[in-house]
Structures are given as C-alpha cells and as structure tokens.
Amino acid sequence: MELYLGTGGYANDDWLGLLYPPGTRSSEYLEVYARHFNAVELNSSFYAIPGVRAFEGMVRKSGGRVRFAVKLHRSMTHERDAGDEMYTRMTESVAPLREAGMLGPFLAQFPYSFHRTPENRRYLKALAEHFADEMLAVEFRHWSWDNDEVLKAFRKAGLTWVSVDYPPLRGLPKPGLHPCGDIAYLRLHGRNRERWWEGKSAAERHDYRYTADELRLWVMWIAEREADLSQLYLMMQNTTKGHALYNLMMLRELFAAVGLDVDVRLELPMGR
C-alpha cells in the first residue's frame, strides 16, 4: 500500500514560523512543503483552473516527489453549470503532472446542499462520465449519500469514495473508512462542532487539533484494510494555526506503531 499524506492546500501564511521559515515568500511555499510531505490537495483549481505552465511550475518546485490531488472547479460541484470547454481544460491542463507521474485523483467536493435526489444522481453520473479516463474521488457533505447502495454503485462505476471525519453533527456523514476499490481517500476536517455551522470562514470551521486517540482509530481502520489497498490518500483539512502539521506528525508515530512507514519528514516543537 502506497501512503500519500498531506494537507488541503499549502499556501497558508499562518504557517510562517512553523513549516515555512520566517521571510519565506509565497512563491517558495511549495518548494519547502515538498521537503516534508509526499502529497497535497490543490485548492486553487476550485476557484480558477491553472494553466499548463502553472502546473509545469508545480512539478519543478516540488522536485517531482509530491502527488497532487486536484480539486474540481466550483462550476462542476457547486454551481454545476460547467460546459465541455471547462471539463477539457480541467483534464488537459494537468498534463505536466500526469507526464511526471505526480497526478493523483481529481477531487469532487460537493456542498451540503447537494442531497441525494434523482436530479443530483443524474448529475453525478454525467460528471463521472467526463472523468471516465481519470481517477475521480467524490466527497459528499450530506448524510443522504452515506449508505450501502451508493457505495455499491461507486464500486460498479470505478469511483473513489471520500471517507470523511466531520464534527458529530446531525446531517453530516459519520466517520468511517469506506474504500470502493483498491484506492482509499480520506479527508479529516476536524471536529469543531461549535464553529462548523456558525463559523464565518473555513479557517474557523477547521480550527481543531485532533488528539492521538482520535487519530488512532483511523490508523487502526487503515491497518486492517492494508492488504486490500494499493494506494491511500490522507489529507488533513484542519490547516488553521498549523493543526494539520502537528496531526501529521502524530500520524507518523501512530502508523509506525502498527508497522507502517509514512513519508512525513517534519519536526515541530510540540509545545505550540
């Protein structure tokens, strides 16, 4: 099983003094990030699809050692009005990653308002057809999708189910590892139940640091499925205040305890 661990995005100014030495320019963030982790979720593609030259720069700056999961543009998941040209741009612009062997899954992150209705099921089917030749991972935030029937359909369609860790709130999917093939994808968002609905920004919602006991359960689930998986992507979304960085160091130790090595090379003072 290949383990790819990283964070949701890398352009976090509040990591200056933690991951990034003081004075590091934003244009240097990826180069530094790549020294410590072997995977990352590209968030910028949700707002604007980078061009081929931008992806060439990512390959160069990351030194060829980071696997990129690329988030789909908002027109494909939230606005749901993307035309064929947008889909073509989405799949063709990543050519430098694909050629360098650095392209992981495309990530479709649907909003809470995307319930399991006949109309939305048809939309998802059409979306999957646009990525029939790609690895597509899908995250649902509404509980109505979280059932065995959908998981069975994912297996048949060759889609990757995104297993999630959310605050224990009504309406959200419950934590659990649900691979639909030999590839698993996890997104751990934190459990800040007080700010999940009331927070004014994603930074507030993700202001949460997991305890070792909370992460240990995920490590146990992964270890139990090791023989069934060829790849596992684990992306920490609680990037606020560097929580994700500390939790990735915790995960390194927890994985080591069950005999699994992960490519996390970060050392931070644990007192912060």
JODA-V656013 format. One record per residue. N is the residue number from 1. PHI is phi in degrees with one decimal (* if undefined). Layout:
n=N phi=PHI
n=N phi=PHI
//
This chain:
n=1 phi=*
n=2 phi=-85.6
n=3 phi=-103.8
n=4 phi=-117.2
n=5 phi=-118.3
n=6 phi=-169.0
n=7 phi=-129.4
n=8 phi=-77.3
n=9 phi=84.9
n=10 phi=-131.5
n=11 phi=-89.2
n=12 phi=-114.9
n=13 phi=-65.3
n=14 phi=-76.9
n=15 phi=-90.2
n=16 phi=-63.5
n=17 phi=91.8
n=18 phi=-109.8
n=19 phi=-75.4
n=20 phi=-100.8
n=21 phi=-59.1
n=22 phi=-51.9
n=23 phi=93.0
n=24 phi=-65.0
n=25 phi=-79.9
n=26 phi=-58.8
n=27 phi=-68.1
n=28 phi=-102.3
n=29 phi=-57.2
n=30 phi=-63.3
n=31 phi=-60.0
n=32 phi=-71.6
n=33 phi=-53.8
n=34 phi=-66.7
n=35 phi=-74.3
n=36 phi=-115.8
n=37 phi=-132.7
n=38 phi=-108.9
n=39 phi=-154.5
n=40 phi=-156.7
n=41 phi=-93.4
n=42 phi=-87.2
n=43 phi=-87.7
n=44 phi=-61.1
n=45 phi=-68.3
n=46 phi=-67.8
n=47 phi=-96.2
n=48 phi=-156.5
n=49 phi=-73.0
n=50 phi=-64.1
n=51 phi=-83.6
n=52 phi=-58.8
n=53 phi=-65.1
n=54 phi=-64.5
n=55 phi=-68.7
n=56 phi=-60.6
n=57 phi=-64.3
n=58 phi=-65.0
n=59 phi=-60.2
n=60 phi=-65.4
n=61 phi=-68.3
n=62 phi=-86.4
n=63 phi=65.9
n=64 phi=77.4
n=65 phi=-110.5
n=66 phi=-111.6
n=67 phi=-89.8
n=68 phi=-100.7
n=69 phi=-96.7
n=70 phi=-110.3
n=71 phi=-74.4
n=72 phi=-66.6
n=73 phi=-61.8
n=74 phi=-57.2
n=75 phi=-65.8
n=76 phi=-96.6
n=77 phi=-122.3
n=78 phi=-102.4
n=79 phi=-82.8
n=80 phi=55.3
n=81 phi=-132.1
n=82 phi=-68.3
n=83 phi=-96.0
n=84 phi=-57.9
n=85 phi=-62.0
n=86 phi=-66.7
n=87 phi=-64.4
n=88 phi=-63.3
n=89 phi=-60.3
n=90 phi=-63.3
n=91 phi=-85.4
n=92 phi=-88.9
n=93 phi=-67.9
n=94 phi=-84.1
n=95 phi=-50.4
n=96 phi=-61.1
n=97 phi=-66.0
n=98 phi=-61.4
n=99 phi=-66.6
n=100 phi=-87.2
n=101 phi=71.1
n=102 phi=-113.5
n=103 phi=-89.6
n=104 phi=-95.4
n=105 phi=-74.3
n=106 phi=-78.6
n=107 phi=-114.6
n=108 phi=-101.0
n=109 phi=-104.9
n=110 phi=-86.7
n=111 phi=-77.7
n=112 phi=-58.6
n=113 phi=-71.9
n=114 phi=-86.0
n=115 phi=-83.7
n=116 phi=-82.5
n=117 phi=-121.1
n=118 phi=-54.8
n=119 phi=-62.7
n=120 phi=-71.5
n=121 phi=-65.5
n=122 phi=-65.9
n=123 phi=-64.0
n=124 phi=-61.5
n=125 phi=-60.6
n=126 phi=-66.6
n=127 phi=-61.3
n=128 phi=-60.5
n=129 phi=-65.4
n=130 phi=-65.6
n=131 phi=-115.2
n=132 phi=-61.1
n=133 phi=-97.6
n=134 phi=-121.5
n=135 phi=-88.2
n=136 phi=-118.2
n=137 phi=-105.8
n=138 phi=-124.5
n=139 phi=-111.5
n=140 phi=-109.0
n=141 phi=-104.9
n=142 phi=-106.1
n=143 phi=-61.8
n=144 phi=-63.0
n=145 phi=-86.2
n=146 phi=-85.3
n=147 phi=-153.6
n=148 phi=-64.4
n=149 phi=-63.1
n=150 phi=-68.2
n=151 phi=-59.6
n=152 phi=-63.7
n=153 phi=-65.4
n=154 phi=-63.6
n=155 phi=-60.8
n=156 phi=-65.8
n=157 phi=-86.0
n=158 phi=74.5
n=159 phi=-91.3
n=160 phi=-101.6
n=161 phi=-80.7
n=162 phi=-88.4
n=163 phi=-77.5
n=164 phi=-130.0
n=165 phi=-125.5
n=166 phi=-117.5
n=167 phi=-61.5
n=168 phi=-76.2
n=169 phi=-123.6
n=170 phi=-61.4
n=171 phi=98.7
n=172 phi=-98.2
n=173 phi=-61.0
n=174 phi=-86.1
n=175 phi=-61.3
n=176 phi=166.9
n=177 phi=-91.5
n=178 phi=-130.2
n=179 phi=-68.8
n=180 phi=-105.6
n=181 phi=-168.2
n=182 phi=-94.3
n=183 phi=-122.3
n=184 phi=-117.9
n=185 phi=-134.6
n=186 phi=-120.3
n=187 phi=-129.3
n=188 phi=-104.8
n=189 phi=-94.3
n=190 phi=91.5
n=191 phi=-126.7
n=192 phi=-80.6
n=193 phi=-67.0
n=194 phi=-69.6
n=195 phi=-112.3
n=196 phi=-62.3
n=197 phi=-89.9
n=198 phi=-91.6
n=199 phi=-62.3
n=200 phi=-84.4
n=201 phi=-153.4
n=202 phi=-62.2
n=203 phi=-60.9
n=204 phi=-68.1
n=205 phi=-63.6
n=206 phi=-98.6
n=207 phi=-82.7
n=208 phi=-159.5
n=209 phi=-113.8
n=210 phi=-68.4
n=211 phi=-85.3
n=212 phi=-61.1
n=213 phi=-64.5
n=214 phi=-65.9
n=215 phi=-78.0
n=216 phi=-60.2
n=217 phi=-61.8
n=218 phi=-63.4
n=219 phi=-62.6
n=220 phi=-63.8
n=221 phi=-60.7
n=222 phi=-66.7
n=223 phi=-60.2
n=224 phi=-67.3
n=225 phi=-104.1
n=226 phi=-52.8
n=227 phi=-67.1
n=228 phi=-92.4
n=229 phi=-114.3
n=230 phi=-97.6
n=231 phi=-141.6
n=232 phi=-137.7
n=233 phi=-106.3
n=234 phi=-125.8
n=235 phi=-117.7
n=236 phi=-80.4
n=237 phi=-98.8
n=238 phi=-83.8
n=239 phi=-79.0
n=240 phi=-55.1
n=241 phi=59.5
n=242 phi=77.3
n=243 phi=-55.1
n=244 phi=-60.9
n=245 phi=-64.8
n=246 phi=-66.1
n=247 phi=-68.3
n=248 phi=-68.8
n=249 phi=-66.2
n=250 phi=-60.3
n=251 phi=-62.7
n=252 phi=-57.5
n=253 phi=-70.7
n=254 phi=-68.0
n=255 phi=-65.4
n=256 phi=-60.6
n=257 phi=-66.3
n=258 phi=-107.5
n=259 phi=85.7
n=260 phi=-114.6
n=261 phi=-95.4
n=262 phi=-123.8
n=263 phi=-90.1
n=264 phi=-120.6
n=265 phi=-111.3
n=266 phi=-92.5
n=267 phi=-130.9
n=268 phi=-128.4
n=269 phi=-65.7
n=270 phi=-74.6
n=271 phi=-76.1
n=272 phi=-87.0
//
